[in-house]
Amino acid sequence: MRTGSEPATARSPLRMRLWLSLWGTFWALFGLLAFSLTGRPGWAAACAVLLALTILDLGVVIHRMRQGAHYQPGRDVPPYEPDRGGRPQWRRPDPGDGTKPP
């Protein structure tokens, strides 16, 4: 729900997530190789799991970046009326003959 107090130039942090994913991928790969070569299979497995997660996040970020910008209402669009809770009251239509429905 729009409240009208959103910044006019709000941006998604996808570019920052991209660089952090690349940084994490580099270090997870480095850790995987280093721990594999030194004979520490537990730490190598932990780095392999971390590497899989960073590659998955990298794929999600690239997918979202390729989707492009989505529609954002401009300053001329008023904010939505806030939800006051509760259900709207249903009213019977007026019959049109001057009498009120019961």
Legacy VTK file of the C-alpha trace (Angstrom):
# vtk DataFile Version 3.0
C-alpha trace
ASCII
DATASET POLYDATA
POINTS 102 float
0.000 0.000 0.000
1.305 3.431 -0.915
1.349 5.964 1.873
2.642 8.928 -0.105
5.756 9.309 2.007
8.026 7.256 -0.240
11.127 8.989 -1.563
10.749 10.157 -5.126
14.113 8.705 -6.143
14.052 5.385 -4.260
16.245 2.759 -5.871
16.572 -0.961 -5.401
19.900 -2.134 -3.936
20.374 -4.738 -6.689
23.679 -3.326 -7.896
25.072 -3.457 -4.369
23.789 -7.033 -3.979
25.459 -7.931 -7.259
28.870 -6.755 -6.042
28.429 -8.378 -2.636
27.465 -11.644 -4.327
30.542 -11.496 -6.527
32.703 -10.742 -3.476
31.151 -13.661 -1.567
31.545 -15.982 -4.545
35.248 -15.127 -4.800
35.917 -15.756 -1.093
33.794 -18.923 -0.932
35.643 -20.327 -3.946
38.973 -19.350 -2.416
38.008 -21.014 0.879
36.788 -24.134 -0.894
40.076 -24.509 -2.755
42.245 -23.648 0.260
40.469 -26.026 2.638
40.361 -28.791 0.035
44.099 -28.535 -0.551
44.923 -28.493 3.177
42.790 -31.555 3.918
39.950 -30.007 5.907
36.822 -31.543 4.348
34.360 -30.071 6.879
35.391 -26.489 6.202
35.576 -27.234 2.467
31.979 -28.491 2.567
30.873 -25.357 4.439
32.554 -23.191 1.799
30.913 -25.269 -0.948
27.469 -24.623 0.569
28.295 -20.930 0.876
29.491 -20.909 -2.739
26.214 -22.475 -3.890
24.212 -19.854 -1.990
26.204 -16.953 -3.409
25.848 -18.287 -6.951
22.096 -18.708 -6.416
21.831 -15.140 -5.118
23.885 -13.922 -8.067
21.438 -15.611 -10.439
18.433 -14.040 -8.708
20.020 -10.586 -8.787
20.891 -10.842 -12.485
17.365 -12.046 -13.271
15.825 -9.103 -11.396
18.179 -6.622 -13.039
17.229 -7.904 -16.480
13.530 -7.465 -15.679
14.108 -3.738 -15.672
12.281 -0.988 -13.890
8.665 -1.520 -12.933
5.904 1.053 -12.985
6.129 3.525 -10.130
3.423 6.169 -9.765
4.644 9.740 -10.091
4.161 12.730 -7.834
0.843 13.585 -9.499
-0.743 10.296 -8.304
-2.284 10.762 -4.854
-1.618 8.165 -2.176
-4.130 5.398 -1.643
-6.711 5.831 1.050
-5.443 3.873 4.058
-7.255 0.717 5.038
-9.271 1.454 8.145
-9.765 -2.207 8.915
-13.075 -3.916 8.999
-15.276 -4.868 6.113
-17.148 -2.438 3.889
-20.850 -2.194 4.662
-23.104 -3.514 1.928
-26.204 -1.464 1.264
-29.228 -2.441 -0.723
-29.842 -0.218 -3.702
-32.621 2.339 -3.486
-35.673 0.960 -5.358
-36.115 4.335 -7.070
-39.828 4.750 -6.266
-39.203 7.030 -3.287
-39.594 4.312 -0.653
-36.695 3.226 1.475
-35.727 -0.440 1.585
-36.306 -2.149 4.953
LINES 1 103
102 0 1 2 3 4 5 6 7 8 9 10 11 12 13 14 15 16 17 18 19 20 21 22 23 24 25 26 27 28 29 30 31 32 33 34 35 36 37 38 39 40 41 42 43 44 45 46 47 48 49 50 51 52 53 54 55 56 57 58 59 60 61 62 63 64 65 66 67 68 69 70 71 72 73 74 75 76 77 78 79 80 81 82 83 84 85 86 87 88 89 90 91 92 93 94 95 96 97 98 99 100 101
